[in-house]
Amino acid sequence: MGRTMEEAIKKYLEIQEKNKIGGGQKHIDRQHERGKLTARERIDILLDPGTFEELGSCVNTTGMRIDGVIPDAPCDGVVAGTGRIHGRMVMIQAADFTVMGGSVATQSLMKVARCMELATQWGMPMVHLLDSSGGRLGYQDVATAGLDWYFRIQSRISGVIPQITVLMGPCIAGSAYLPTLCDFLLMSRISGNMWLGGPRQTAAATSEVIDRNIGGADYHMQFSGSCDVVGDDDEETILKCREMLRYLPSNYRETPPLWERTDPADREVPELGDLVPDDYDQTYDMHDVVKVLVDDGDYFEIKDEYAKSLICCFCRFDGKPVGLVANNPKYPGGTLAVDACDKYYRFLQVLDAYNLPLVNLTDTPPVVPGEAEEARGLIRHVGKIVDVYATTTVPKIGVVLREAYADAGSLIMGGLKGLGADVTFAWPMARFAVEASTLDYRDVLGDMVESDAYDSYFKWSREKADAFAAARSWTAQVVDEIILPRDTRRKIIYALKITEKKKETLPPRKKPHGSSPT
């Protein structure tokens, strides 16, 4: 080996050693004192051991401070590369908060943008581990620093490869757009915060004082609905990301990976008869039903503290990953509420993009939206979920347990086949109606209509038809088959099997995703 090569290798090894400590041991210690992990520690938890291969390890800042100083920024504050999660290849980028507070600049943003392009070309999921103080101000770089490329690529590849953000630090201003453009956002309760303004910036601009809890993981889970999964700390949140990816394919051209079949497909579920009360007015927790139906009782819930009257989760039936959406009578509120509609349509878009069948467990409460929901633009939000449900082309399986009221949401829960459900089962005690309201129209309309109007036609829209009346009329296309509760798991697996080769083509459009109401 010649002297030139030796010197070049020495320089390379020096860069690699410097990269290991990022911004220095002092900043690493400070990160740990805050209960946070470093970028490389997070990568080690996320990926299968020994599979990380770094890209752009020699990148450094090219930006000059306004005082003329060019600082040293190992990797320009972003560690990026590929690795494996449960044996499958993924692309990953991790903000390094020890390097200038994880601030982003021209090289770091273009580095991430290129990684997203490569992930798309290579057909692998993109995982962002965010912990950034925002834009690197006070430098002579162009102010946008590549954000335009960044967001454009994110939007263009949406639905092509899974995009997931794990937020374990601040995420402010323009950087806050990234998580919302991803398919899923996971946040660490101990360290994650997301704002467009942020406490300091808002106080400086408006003198308004914002509590730190505003923008935290629980805030975005329970109130804004922007967060999908919360972990207690960095490690737990990252491990939940690993688990989520087991349900998703690497890209839209593939189907989700099959799991080992560990739960008999023909297993009966006799306990369902005790879990779901015969009394229609008695509540119960649908989580208990989900747990006994799915493989090994395992499911991965999305937005579990948001719009709690509706459950959205990933689970398996006979080893096959599916998306399950169910009413939950334990909590007040109906399917057709603003937050529930938003939760449902976001989840359903992911199922449709990545070839995951939809299974509905339907028990719509007799709840009609009130003035507060109408004032929030309920009709627009209902329009969104109706649009997405009607145009979703993956298999759609419905099981009506007790009640299915069209105006309380059963029309988007497999309760009306005309909207696109492939197979709808009903338990023997199920009952159907167009309206959930018990309002007597005679009290409202008085003598404005014929005296016999109520008995002649007004009452029929809320008259309840039992499962046998619904199943008797095949032309009504409401119920395909009445099933015994104990056979529910077996029948769902049967329906998934017969629909697994489903092909449905939408009418040609200028844009493949349509233009859903907003």
C-alpha positions as CSV (number, residue, x, y, z in Angstrom):
1,M,0.0,0.0,0.0
2,G,1.4,3.4,-1.0
3,R,1.7,6.5,1.1
4,T,-1.2,8.3,-0.7
5,M,-3.6,5.4,0.1
6,E,-2.4,5.2,3.7
7,E,-3.0,8.9,4.3
8,A,-6.4,8.7,2.6
9,I,-7.4,5.7,4.8
10,K,-6.2,7.5,7.9
11,K,-8.4,10.5,7.0
12,Y,-11.3,8.2,6.5
13,L,-10.9,6.5,9.8
14,E,-10.6,9.8,11.6
15,I,-13.9,11.0,10.1
16,Q,-15.6,7.7,11.2
17,E,-14.2,8.1,14.7
18,K,-15.4,11.7,14.9
19,N,-18.8,10.7,13.7
20,K,-19.3,8.2,16.5
21,I,-19.3,11.1,19.1
22,G,-21.2,13.6,16.9
23,G,-21.0,16.9,18.6
24,G,-18.8,15.7,21.4
25,Q,-19.1,13.9,24.7
26,K,-20.5,17.0,26.6
27,H,-23.5,17.1,24.3
28,I,-24.0,13.3,24.5
29,D,-24.1,13.5,28.3
30,R,-26.6,16.4,28.1
31,Q,-28.7,14.2,25.8
32,H,-28.7,11.4,28.3
33,E,-29.5,13.7,31.2
34,R,-32.7,14.7,29.4
35,G,-33.7,11.0,29.1
36,K,-33.0,10.9,25.4
37,L,-30.8,8.6,23.3
38,T,-28.3,9.7,20.7
39,A,-29.0,9.2,17.0
40,R,-26.7,6.1,16.7
41,E,-28.2,4.6,19.8
42,R,-31.6,5.0,18.3
43,I,-30.6,3.3,15.1
44,D,-29.1,0.4,17.0
45,I,-32.5,-0.2,18.7
46,L,-34.5,0.2,15.5
47,L,-32.5,-2.1,13.2
48,D,-31.6,-5.8,13.4
49,P,-28.2,-6.1,15.0
50,G,-25.2,-5.5,12.7
51,T,-27.3,-4.5,9.6
52,F,-26.8,-0.8,9.4
53,E,-24.8,0.5,6.5
54,E,-24.3,4.3,6.5
55,L,-24.6,6.6,3.5
56,G,-23.1,10.1,3.4
57,S,-20.9,9.5,6.4
58,C,-18.3,12.1,5.1
59,V,-20.9,14.8,4.6
60,N,-20.3,18.0,6.6
61,T,-21.7,21.4,6.6
62,T,-20.9,23.7,3.6
63,G,-22.6,26.7,5.3
64,M,-20.7,29.7,6.5
65,R,-21.9,31.7,9.5
66,I,-22.6,35.3,9.0
67,D,-19.3,36.0,11.0
68,G,-17.4,34.1,8.3
69,V,-16.7,30.9,10.4
70,I,-17.4,27.5,8.9
71,P,-18.1,25.1,11.9
72,D,-17.5,21.4,12.0
73,A,-20.7,19.4,11.8
74,P,-20.2,15.7,11.5
75,C,-22.6,14.2,9.0
76,D,-24.2,17.7,9.0
77,G,-26.3,16.5,11.9
78,V,-28.0,13.7,10.1
79,V,-27.0,10.0,10.2
80,A,-28.5,8.1,7.3
81,G,-28.3,4.7,5.6
82,T,-30.0,1.4,5.2
83,G,-30.6,-1.6,7.5
84,R,-33.0,-4.4,8.2
85,I,-36.0,-4.6,10.4
86,H,-37.3,-8.2,10.9
87,G,-35.1,-9.1,8.0
88,R,-36.5,-6.6,5.5
89,M,-34.5,-3.6,4.2
90,V,-35.4,-0.1,5.2
91,M,-34.0,3.4,4.6
92,I,-33.4,5.4,7.8
93,Q,-32.4,9.0,8.7
94,A,-31.7,10.1,12.3
95,A,-31.3,13.7,13.4
96,D,-28.3,14.1,15.7
97,F,-29.2,16.6,18.4
98,T,-25.6,16.6,19.6
99,V,-24.6,18.4,16.4
100,M,-25.8,22.0,16.6
101,G,-29.0,20.9,18.3
102,G,-30.0,18.7,15.3
103,S,-30.6,21.9,13.3
104,V,-31.1,21.4,9.5
105,A,-29.2,23.1,6.7
106,T,-28.5,22.6,3.0
107,Q,-26.5,19.4,3.1
108,S,-28.5,17.6,5.8
109,L,-31.8,18.3,4.1
110,M,-30.6,17.4,0.6
111,K,-29.1,14.3,2.1
112,V,-32.5,13.2,3.5
113,A,-34.2,14.2,0.3
114,R,-31.9,12.0,-1.7
115,C,-32.4,9.1,0.7
116,M,-36.2,9.4,0.2
117,E,-35.7,9.3,-3.6
118,L,-33.4,6.2,-3.3
119,A,-35.8,4.5,-0.9
120,T,-38.6,5.0,-3.5
121,Q,-36.5,3.7,-6.3
122,W,-35.3,0.7,-4.3
123,G,-38.8,-0.1,-2.9
124,M,-38.1,0.1,0.8
125,P,-39.9,2.0,3.7
126,M,-38.5,5.3,4.9
127,V,-38.1,5.9,8.6
128,H,-37.4,9.3,10.1
129,L,-36.0,9.5,13.6
130,L,-36.5,13.2,14.4
131,D,-34.9,15.3,17.1
132,S,-34.2,18.8,15.7
133,S,-34.3,22.4,16.9
134,G,-35.3,23.5,13.4
135,G,-33.6,25.5,10.7
136,R,-29.9,26.5,11.2
137,L,-30.3,30.2,11.4
138,G,-27.5,32.7,11.1
139,Y,-25.8,31.1,8.1
140,Q,-25.3,32.3,4.5
141,D,-27.2,29.4,3.0
142,V,-30.4,30.0,1.2
143,A,-33.1,30.3,3.9
144,T,-35.2,27.3,2.8
145,A,-32.1,25.1,2.9
146,G,-33.7,22.4,0.7
147,L,-37.1,22.2,2.4
148,D,-38.8,22.7,-1.0
149,W,-37.2,19.5,-2.3
150,Y,-37.9,17.7,0.9
151,F,-41.6,18.3,1.1
152,R,-42.2,17.9,-2.7
153,I,-40.6,14.4,-2.6
154,Q,-42.5,13.4,0.5
155,S,-45.8,14.3,-1.2
156,R,-45.0,12.7,-4.5
157,I,-44.0,9.3,-3.0
158,S,-47.0,9.2,-0.6
159,G,-48.6,5.8,-1.0
160,V,-45.6,4.5,-2.9
161,I,-43.5,3.4,0.1
162,P,-44.4,3.5,3.8
163,Q,-43.2,6.7,5.5
164,I,-42.9,6.7,9.3
165,T,-41.7,9.4,11.7
166,V,-40.6,8.6,15.2
167,L,-40.4,12.0,17.0
168,M,-38.1,12.1,20.1
169,G,-37.3,15.7,20.5
170,P,-38.5,19.2,19.3
171,C,-40.0,19.6,15.9
172,I,-40.6,23.2,15.1
173,A,-41.9,25.4,12.2
174,G,-41.2,24.0,8.8
175,S,-39.8,20.8,10.2
176,A,-43.2,20.1,11.7
177,Y,-44.6,19.5,8.2
178,L,-42.6,16.3,7.7
179,P,-44.4,14.2,10.3
180,T,-47.8,15.1,9.0
181,L,-46.8,14.2,5.4
182,C,-45.8,10.7,6.6
183,D,-48.2,7.8,6.9
184,F,-47.7,7.5,10.6
185,L,-46.3,9.6,13.5
186,L,-45.0,8.0,16.7
187,M,-44.0,10.2,19.6
188,S,-42.0,9.7,22.8
189,R,-43.8,11.0,25.8
190,I,-40.6,12.0,27.6
191,S,-39.0,13.9,24.7
192,G,-41.3,14.5,21.7
193,N,-42.8,18.0,21.0
194,M,-44.2,19.4,17.8
195,W,-45.3,22.9,17.0
196,L,-45.6,25.3,14.1
197,G,-44.6,28.1,16.4
198,G,-43.3,26.7,19.6
199,P,-43.3,28.4,23.1
200,R,-40.3,30.7,22.5
201,Q,-41.2,31.7,19.0
202,T,-44.8,32.3,19.9
203,A,-43.9,34.3,23.0
204,A,-41.5,36.5,21.0
205,A,-44.0,37.2,18.2
206,T,-47.3,37.5,20.2
207,S,-46.3,37.5,23.9
208,E,-48.6,34.5,24.4
209,V,-47.2,31.9,26.8
210,I,-47.6,28.3,25.7
211,D,-47.4,25.5,28.2
212,R,-44.8,22.9,27.3
213,N,-47.4,20.2,27.4
214,I,-49.1,21.8,24.4
215,G,-47.3,20.1,21.5
216,G,-46.3,17.0,23.5
217,A,-47.1,13.4,22.7
218,D,-50.3,13.2,24.7
219,Y,-51.5,16.5,23.4
220,H,-51.2,15.4,19.8
221,M,-52.7,12.0,20.6
222,Q,-55.7,13.1,22.6
223,F,-56.5,16.6,21.2
224,S,-55.1,17.3,17.8
225,G,-55.1,13.7,16.6
226,S,-51.8,14.3,14.7
227,C,-50.0,11.5,16.6
228,D,-50.7,7.8,15.9
229,V,-48.7,6.0,18.6
230,V,-47.2,7.2,21.9
231,G,-44.3,5.5,23.7
232,D,-43.1,6.3,27.3
233,D,-39.6,6.9,26.2
234,D,-37.3,6.8,23.2
235,E,-36.6,3.0,23.3
236,E,-40.3,2.0,23.7
237,T,-41.4,4.3,20.9
238,I,-38.7,2.9,18.6
239,L,-39.7,-0.7,19.4
240,K,-43.3,0.2,18.6
241,C,-42.1,1.4,15.2
242,R,-40.4,-2.0,14.6
243,E,-43.6,-3.7,15.5
244,M,-45.7,-1.5,13.2
245,L,-43.6,-2.3,10.2
246,R,-44.4,-6.0,10.6
247,Y,-47.9,-5.2,9.3
248,L,-46.8,-3.1,6.3
249,P,-45.3,-4.2,2.9
250,S,-42.1,-2.6,1.7
251,N,-43.9,-0.7,-1.1
252,Y,-47.3,-0.5,-2.8
253,R,-46.3,-3.2,-5.4
254,E,-46.0,-5.9,-2.6
255,T,-48.5,-7.4,-0.2
256,P,-47.8,-7.4,3.5
257,P,-45.6,-10.2,4.8
258,L,-47.4,-13.3,6.1
259,W,-46.7,-14.2,9.7
260,E,-46.3,-17.7,11.0
261,R,-49.7,-19.3,11.5
262,T,-49.8,-19.9,15.3
263,D,-53.6,-19.7,15.9
264,P,-55.9,-22.3,14.3
265,A,-58.0,-20.8,11.5
266,D,-61.0,-22.9,12.5
267,R,-60.9,-21.9,16.2
268,E,-64.4,-21.2,17.6
269,V,-64.9,-18.2,19.9
270,P,-67.7,-19.2,22.3
271,E,-66.9,-16.5,24.7
272,L,-68.3,-13.9,22.3
273,G,-71.7,-14.8,23.5
274,D,-70.8,-13.4,27.0
275,L,-68.7,-10.5,25.8
276,V,-71.5,-8.8,23.7
277,P,-74.7,-8.2,25.8
278,D,-78.1,-9.1,24.4
279,D,-79.4,-5.8,25.8
280,Y,-78.9,-3.3,23.0
281,D,-78.7,-0.5,25.6
282,Q,-75.9,-2.1,27.6
283,T,-72.3,-1.1,26.7
284,Y,-69.2,-3.2,26.4
285,D,-65.6,-2.8,25.4
286,M,-65.0,-3.9,21.7
287,H,-61.3,-4.4,22.5
288,D,-62.4,-7.5,24.3
289,V,-64.0,-8.8,21.2
290,V,-61.0,-7.9,19.0
291,K,-58.7,-9.7,21.3
292,V,-60.5,-13.1,21.2
293,L,-61.0,-12.9,17.4
294,V,-57.5,-12.1,16.1
295,D,-54.5,-14.3,16.0
296,D,-53.0,-14.9,19.4
297,G,-54.9,-11.9,20.8
298,D,-52.3,-9.5,19.3
299,Y,-53.3,-6.2,17.7
300,F,-51.5,-2.9,17.1
301,E,-53.9,0.0,17.7
302,I,-53.6,3.4,16.0
303,K,-54.7,6.7,17.8
304,D,-55.9,4.7,20.8
305,E,-56.6,7.8,22.9
306,Y,-58.3,9.8,20.1
307,A,-61.9,9.4,19.0
308,K,-62.2,6.4,21.3
309,S,-65.7,5.5,20.0
310,L,-63.9,4.0,17.0
311,I,-61.1,1.4,17.1
312,C,-58.5,1.4,14.3
313,C,-55.8,-1.3,14.5
314,F,-53.6,-3.7,12.6
315,C,-54.0,-7.4,13.4
316,R,-53.7,-10.8,11.8
317,F,-56.2,-13.5,10.8
318,D,-54.6,-16.9,10.0
319,G,-51.2,-15.1,9.7
320,K,-52.5,-12.5,7.2
321,P,-52.1,-8.8,8.2
322,V,-55.3,-6.7,7.9
323,G,-56.6,-3.4,9.1
324,L,-59.6,-3.6,11.5
325,V,-62.0,-0.8,12.2
326,A,-64.7,-1.3,14.8
327,N,-67.3,0.7,16.8
328,N,-66.6,0.8,20.5
329,P,-69.9,1.1,22.5
330,K,-67.9,1.6,25.7
331,Y,-67.3,5.2,24.8
332,P,-69.9,7.9,23.9
333,G,-70.1,9.3,20.4
334,G,-70.8,7.9,17.0
335,T,-68.9,6.9,13.9
336,L,-70.1,10.0,12.1
337,A,-68.2,12.6,14.2
338,V,-65.5,14.9,13.0
339,D,-62.6,13.2,14.9
340,A,-63.8,9.7,14.2
341,C,-64.1,10.4,10.5
342,D,-60.6,11.9,10.3
343,K,-59.2,8.9,12.2
344,Y,-61.0,6.4,10.0
345,Y,-60.2,8.0,6.6
346,R,-56.5,8.4,7.3
347,F,-56.2,4.8,8.4
348,L,-58.2,3.6,5.4
349,Q,-56.0,5.5,3.0
350,V,-53.0,3.6,4.3
351,L,-54.9,0.2,3.9
352,D,-55.8,1.0,0.3
353,A,-52.3,2.2,-0.6
354,Y,-50.5,-0.8,0.8
355,N,-52.9,-3.7,0.0
356,L,-54.2,-4.4,3.4
357,P,-57.8,-5.8,3.6
358,L,-60.4,-4.0,5.8
359,V,-62.4,-5.8,8.4
360,N,-65.2,-3.9,10.1
361,L,-66.9,-5.0,13.4
362,T,-70.1,-3.0,13.4
363,D,-72.3,-2.0,16.3
364,T,-73.3,1.6,15.7
365,P,-74.8,3.4,18.6
366,P,-78.1,5.2,18.1
367,V,-76.3,8.6,18.1
368,V,-77.2,11.4,15.8
369,P,-74.7,14.3,15.5
370,G,-75.6,17.6,17.3
371,E,-75.0,21.3,16.6
372,A,-71.4,21.2,17.9
373,E,-70.3,18.6,15.4
374,E,-72.2,20.4,12.6
375,A,-70.4,23.6,13.4
376,R,-67.1,21.9,13.0
377,G,-67.9,21.0,9.4
378,L,-69.1,17.5,10.0
379,I,-70.7,17.1,6.5
380,R,-67.3,17.8,4.9
381,H,-65.6,15.2,7.1
382,V,-68.3,12.6,6.4
383,G,-67.8,13.3,2.8
384,K,-64.1,12.5,3.1
385,I,-64.6,9.1,4.6
386,V,-67.5,8.2,2.3
387,D,-65.3,9.1,-0.7
388,V,-62.3,7.1,0.6
389,Y,-64.5,4.1,1.6
390,A,-66.3,4.0,-1.8
391,T,-63.1,4.2,-3.8
392,T,-61.0,1.8,-1.7
393,T,-60.3,-1.3,-3.8
394,V,-58.9,-3.7,-1.2
395,P,-61.2,-6.4,0.2
396,K,-63.8,-5.0,2.6
397,I,-65.3,-7.5,5.1
398,G,-68.1,-6.5,7.5
399,V,-69.6,-8.2,10.6
400,V,-72.7,-6.6,12.2
401,L,-72.8,-7.7,15.8
402,R,-75.9,-5.8,17.2
403,E,-77.0,-2.6,15.5
404,A,-76.4,-1.0,12.1
405,Y,-77.9,2.4,11.6
406,A,-77.0,4.1,8.3
407,D,-77.1,7.6,9.6
408,A,-74.9,6.6,12.6
409,G,-72.2,5.3,10.3
410,S,-73.0,1.7,9.3
411,L,-72.9,2.8,5.6
412,I,-69.1,3.1,5.9
413,M,-68.7,0.1,8.3
414,G,-69.9,-2.7,5.9
415,G,-73.5,-2.2,6.8
416,L,-74.7,-1.2,3.3
417,K,-73.2,-3.2,0.5
418,G,-74.0,-0.7,-2.1
419,L,-71.1,1.4,-0.9
420,G,-68.6,-1.3,-1.7
421,A,-68.5,-3.9,1.0
422,D,-67.5,-7.3,-0.5
423,V,-68.9,-9.6,2.2
424,T,-71.2,-8.7,5.1
425,F,-72.1,-11.1,7.8
426,A,-74.6,-10.5,10.6
427,W,-75.1,-12.1,14.0
428,P,-78.7,-13.5,14.5
429,M,-79.6,-10.7,17.0
430,A,-78.4,-7.9,14.6
431,R,-80.9,-5.3,13.6
432,F,-80.8,-2.6,10.8
433,A,-82.4,0.8,10.2
434,V,-81.8,3.8,8.1
435,E,-82.2,6.3,11.0
436,A,-80.9,6.0,14.6
437,S,-83.0,9.0,15.8
438,T,-86.1,8.3,17.9
439,L,-87.5,11.7,17.2
440,D,-91.3,11.8,16.5
441,Y,-91.8,13.8,13.3
442,R,-95.3,14.7,14.5
443,D,-93.8,16.8,17.3
444,V,-91.8,18.8,14.7
445,L,-94.0,19.1,11.7
446,G,-97.4,19.3,13.5
447,D,-100.2,19.9,11.0
448,M,-97.9,20.8,8.1
449,V,-98.3,17.3,6.7
450,E,-101.1,14.8,6.4
451,S,-102.5,13.4,9.6
452,D,-101.7,9.8,8.5
453,A,-98.1,10.7,7.2
454,Y,-96.3,9.1,10.2
455,D,-98.1,5.8,10.0
456,S,-98.0,5.8,6.2
457,Y,-94.3,6.5,5.5
458,F,-92.4,8.7,8.0
459,K,-91.9,5.9,10.6
460,W,-90.4,3.4,8.2
461,S,-87.0,5.1,8.0
462,R,-86.3,4.3,11.6
463,E,-88.1,1.0,11.8
464,K,-85.7,-1.7,12.9
465,A,-85.4,-4.8,10.7
466,D,-83.9,-7.9,12.3
467,A,-81.1,-9.9,10.6
468,F,-83.6,-12.4,9.2
469,A,-85.7,-9.8,7.5
470,A,-82.5,-8.2,6.0
471,A,-81.2,-11.6,4.9
472,R,-84.5,-12.6,3.4
473,S,-84.2,-10.0,0.6
474,W,-81.1,-10.8,-1.5
475,T,-81.9,-7.8,-3.7
476,A,-81.6,-5.5,-0.7
477,Q,-77.9,-6.4,-0.6
478,V,-77.5,-5.8,3.1
479,V,-76.5,-9.2,4.5
480,D,-74.7,-12.0,2.7
481,E,-75.1,-14.6,5.5
482,I,-76.2,-14.8,9.1
483,I,-73.5,-16.4,11.2
484,L,-73.3,-17.7,14.8
485,P,-71.1,-15.6,17.0
486,R,-68.8,-18.5,17.8
487,D,-68.0,-18.8,14.1
488,T,-67.0,-15.2,13.6
489,R,-63.3,-15.7,13.4
490,R,-63.6,-18.7,11.0
491,K,-66.0,-16.7,8.8
492,I,-63.7,-13.7,8.6
493,I,-60.8,-15.9,7.6
494,Y,-63.1,-17.5,4.9
495,A,-64.1,-14.1,3.6
496,L,-60.4,-12.9,3.4
497,K,-59.5,-16.1,1.5
498,I,-62.2,-15.8,-1.1
499,T,-61.5,-12.1,-1.7
500,E,-57.7,-12.3,-1.7
501,K,-57.5,-12.1,-5.5
502,K,-60.0,-9.3,-5.8
503,K,-59.5,-6.9,-8.7
504,E,-61.5,-3.7,-8.9
505,T,-60.7,-0.9,-11.3
506,L,-61.9,2.6,-10.8
507,P,-62.9,4.9,-13.7
508,P,-60.0,6.6,-15.4
509,R,-59.1,9.9,-13.7
510,K,-56.6,12.6,-14.3
511,K,-55.1,12.0,-10.8
512,P,-55.0,8.4,-9.5
513,H,-55.9,9.3,-6.0
514,G,-59.0,11.3,-7.0
515,S,-59.9,14.6,-5.3
516,S,-61.6,13.8,-2.0
517,P,-63.5,16.6,-0.2
518,T,-61.6,18.7,2.3
